[in-house]
């Protein structure tokens, strides 16, 4: 893995990370916002210790454990990645309430344009903030964007100790089964 100096990571705050997306996906995964490692590499969920890629594989979404640098391969499985907020930060708590709300508005427009079957937001706190839904819990939501259903998944950050890799994989697996139905 490429090593970055603190100055290089700080400079990454100004970089936009392109979505991995296409029309009509089975599932569009939506992170909170890019971390500095993601911004520096241009690869989603790139920080060592983030469990997104292992959980994606363990839940059956991908046939093998993928590296962040292989993110474009997700499209061949009908999967994609975007973020609620485009701005890169060291921690999600650096985002303002207004950034979350505007990110939710932009995300709704993106989903209307791309029409995935499912939007899977990874992080219940981010979902609550972006869509002003204080009662949201992990799992399928009543909210829909056109024909797109919404599922809130646990945040795969290594900081989210409440969820283990195994319990996250179970929840991601529930979404996978629903997406295949």
Wavefront OBJ file of the C-alpha trace (Angstrom):
o trace
v 0.000 0.000 0.000
v 1.183 3.492 -0.810
v 2.318 5.532 2.174
v 1.346 9.179 2.344
v 2.923 11.900 4.412
v 0.654 13.958 6.670
v 1.091 16.870 4.237
v 0.010 14.709 1.288
v -3.060 13.538 3.171
v -3.925 17.110 4.137
v -3.622 18.185 0.494
v -6.124 15.439 -0.421
v -8.927 17.439 1.234
v -9.301 19.375 -2.018
v -9.713 16.299 -4.239
v -13.039 14.985 -5.412
v -13.431 11.220 -5.551
v -15.430 10.123 -8.599
v -18.437 7.877 -8.080
v -18.362 4.293 -9.251
v -21.819 4.337 -10.790
v -23.956 3.537 -13.796
v -27.640 3.513 -14.651
v -29.803 0.714 -13.261
v -27.476 -0.821 -10.661
v -28.761 -3.485 -8.269
v -27.250 -1.612 -5.293
v -25.650 1.819 -5.054
v -23.651 1.890 -1.810
v -23.368 5.339 -0.293
v -20.621 6.244 2.138
v -20.732 9.233 4.448
v -17.922 11.166 2.773
v -14.430 10.366 1.513
v -11.721 10.048 4.118
v -8.328 11.549 3.401
v -6.865 8.180 2.340
v -9.739 7.714 -0.104
v -9.178 11.212 -1.488
v -5.423 10.639 -1.759
v -5.811 7.335 -3.635
v -9.060 8.042 -5.501
v -10.380 4.694 -4.259
v -13.456 4.418 -2.048
v -13.090 2.905 1.441
v -9.294 2.902 1.015
v -8.271 3.376 4.641
v -6.660 0.288 6.145
v -8.995 -0.978 8.835
v -12.156 -0.024 6.956
v -14.192 -3.194 6.692
v -16.267 -2.342 3.606
v -14.364 -4.564 1.162
v -14.124 -7.621 3.471
v -17.805 -7.295 4.436
v -18.839 -6.931 0.796
v -17.147 -10.251 0.066
v -18.256 -12.079 3.232
v -21.874 -11.085 2.563
v -21.761 -12.628 -0.912
v -21.893 -9.443 -2.984
v -18.509 -10.221 -4.574
v -16.997 -13.641 -5.331
v -13.626 -12.656 -3.860
v -12.104 -10.063 -1.568
v -11.458 -7.015 -3.694
v -8.971 -4.220 -3.143
v -10.091 -0.587 -3.213
v -8.044 -0.146 -6.411
v -10.358 -2.675 -8.095
v -13.496 -0.633 -7.371
v -14.490 -0.288 -11.051
v -15.032 -4.069 -11.155
v -18.077 -3.544 -8.915
v -20.020 -2.326 -11.941
v -19.827 -5.832 -13.458
v -21.695 -7.114 -10.366
v -24.375 -4.420 -10.641
v -22.902 -2.487 -7.706
v -21.648 1.070 -7.315
v -20.372 3.563 -4.745
v -21.104 7.218 -4.038
v -21.108 9.437 -0.930
v -23.598 11.617 0.914
v -21.069 14.469 1.062
v -18.317 14.877 -1.541
v -15.883 16.823 0.667
v -13.001 14.769 2.056
v -12.285 15.020 5.776
v -10.164 13.207 8.325
v -13.323 12.390 10.330
v -17.028 12.498 9.509
v -17.672 14.701 12.564
v -15.988 17.548 10.645
v -19.097 17.795 8.440
v -21.798 20.344 9.205
v -25.521 19.653 9.470
v -26.011 21.789 6.367
v -23.493 19.687 4.414
v -25.429 16.549 5.330
v -28.775 18.096 4.306
v -27.391 19.402 1.007
v -25.672 16.054 0.442
v -29.006 14.289 0.982
v -30.659 16.595 -1.532
v -27.912 15.949 -4.107
v -28.014 12.209 -3.408
v -31.776 12.105 -4.042
v -31.199 13.791 -7.428
v -28.408 11.345 -8.277
v -30.578 8.349 -7.360
v -33.440 9.728 -9.482
v -31.038 9.981 -12.427
v -29.293 6.581 -11.985
v -32.337 4.571 -10.815
v -30.612 1.808 -8.826
v -32.906 -0.848 -7.338
v -31.489 -0.143 -3.869
v -29.639 2.743 -2.270
v -27.591 1.401 0.643
v -26.400 4.157 2.984
v -23.536 2.952 5.178
v -24.002 4.770 8.445
v -27.283 5.305 10.257
v -26.136 8.620 11.742
v -25.329 9.985 8.277
v -28.686 8.800 6.937
v -30.532 10.455 9.821
v -28.690 13.736 9.257
v -29.011 13.752 5.457
v -32.727 12.959 5.399
v -33.874 14.366 8.732
v -35.074 10.939 9.866
v -34.202 10.710 13.546
v -35.995 7.375 13.971
v -34.117 5.505 11.222
v -32.522 2.205 12.216
v -30.240 -0.180 10.365
v -32.265 -2.152 7.826
v -34.788 -1.404 5.082
v -36.468 2.005 5.229
v -39.957 3.112 4.253
v -38.507 6.029 2.253
v -38.129 5.493 -1.461
v -36.673 7.653 -4.216
v -38.944 6.912 -7.159
v -38.710 3.133 -7.529
v -35.436 2.936 -5.574
v -35.728 1.284 -2.186
v -33.447 2.366 0.691
v -31.491 0.221 3.147
v -29.357 1.640 5.954
v -26.264 -0.423 6.725
v -23.808 -0.161 9.612
v -20.801 2.073 9.049
v -17.838 -0.188 8.103
v -15.274 2.163 9.644
v -12.898 0.461 12.033
v -14.081 3.035 14.590
v -17.546 1.436 14.643
v -16.771 -1.208 17.259
v -20.470 -1.819 17.963
v -20.638 -3.939 14.810
v -18.218 -6.806 14.173
v -17.185 -7.843 10.690
v -19.412 -10.917 11.050
v -22.524 -9.015 12.170
v -21.979 -6.433 9.424
v -21.677 -9.212 6.857
v -25.012 -10.611 8.078
v -26.724 -7.234 7.573
v -25.109 -6.686 4.172
v -26.217 -10.244 3.320
v -29.832 -9.395 4.179
v -29.615 -6.559 1.655
v -28.021 -8.849 -0.932
v -30.916 -11.314 -0.632
v -33.458 -8.482 -0.939
v -31.614 -7.046 -3.961
v -31.695 -10.418 -5.707
v -35.425 -10.936 -5.099
l 1 2 3 4 5 6 7 8 9 10 11 12 13 14 15 16 17 18 19 20 21 22 23 24 25 26 27 28 29 30 31 32 33 34 35 36 37 38 39 40 41 42 43 44 45 46 47 48 49 50 51 52 53 54 55 56 57 58 59 60 61 62 63 64 65 66 67 68 69 70 71 72 73 74 75 76 77 78 79 80 81 82 83 84 85 86 87 88 89 90 91 92 93 94 95 96 97 98 99 100 101 102 103 104 105 106 107 108 109 110 111 112 113 114 115 116 117 118 119 120 121 122 123 124 125 126 127 128 129 130 131 132 133 134 135 136 137 138 139 140 141 142 143 144 145 146 147 148 149 150 151 152 153 154 155 156 157 158 159 160 161 162 163 164 165 166 167 168 169 170 171 172 173 174 175 176 177 178 179 180 181
